[in-house]
Amino acid sequence: MPHSFGYRARTRHMFRRGFKEHGPTHMSTFLVNYHVGDIVDIKANSSQQKGMPHKYYHGRTGIVYNVTPSAVGVIVYKVVGNRYIEKRVNIRIEHIRHSKCRQEFLDRVKANGEAHAAAKARGERVNLKRVPAQPREAHTVSTAGNTPQTMTPVPYETTI
């Protein structure tokens, strides 16, 4: 049982760098632009200890509310008891990245807009709602040269 309760206690595997991702931070990390309202994922980069978020926020998704030259302010909702508390966390940009959680939604909006425009040009109506996967249609397996066999268990016999 651990007896240390520091800021980075029990983060040995959490803050580990990925396979072949060790070493200094790439310059492309600093060239990404963040704007107020962007949705970002928080993933602590252990090669930079400055501006590192607390271990609770590692893996969380938040919304940017403030941008400074080397860091951003992120709003994260934290469950405390029976309520959500809005936490404002200031994090350096090495520890965040743009979230892809809305990409599927944005792709669907674009595809639906194109399908709607094409259907309107043809004078038709098109269903743009998502439909859950339906059960497969009923079918009969062909039995040509495949006669059914009745299988029964072998009766138990003692060899004593």
C-alpha positions, 0 to 999 in steps of 0.5 A: 500500500503506498504511503506517498500522497504527492501531486504525481502519486500513482502515475507510473503508468499513466504518465508513461510516454508511448512506444517510440515517443520518448525524448523532447517534444516535437516542434509541431506540438507548439505550432498548433493553433487553439481558439476559444471554444475548441474541444481539447483532450488533456493528455499529460506529456511527462517530458515537460513538467511545467504546466502539467495538469493534475492526474485527475484531468489526464484523459478528460475532455474540455473546452478552451476558454482562454488562450495565452502564448504558451498555455490555454485555459480549459473548462472541465466538468468534475463530478463532486458528490451529486453535482457537476462542478466547472473546473477551470484548469490552465495547461501548457499546450504540450499536454493538450490536443484537439479532440476528435470526438465531434469529427464523426458528427461533423462528417455526418452533418456534411454528408446529410447536407449533400444528400439533402441538396441532391434529393431536393434537386431530384424533387424527392424526400430522403431520410437522414436519420441514423437507423440502428443495425437491423436483424438479418433477413431470414433465409434457408440454408441449402441442403443439396448433398447435405443431409441432416444428421441427428447427434446423440451423446454416447452413453456412459460406460465403466471399464472396470 
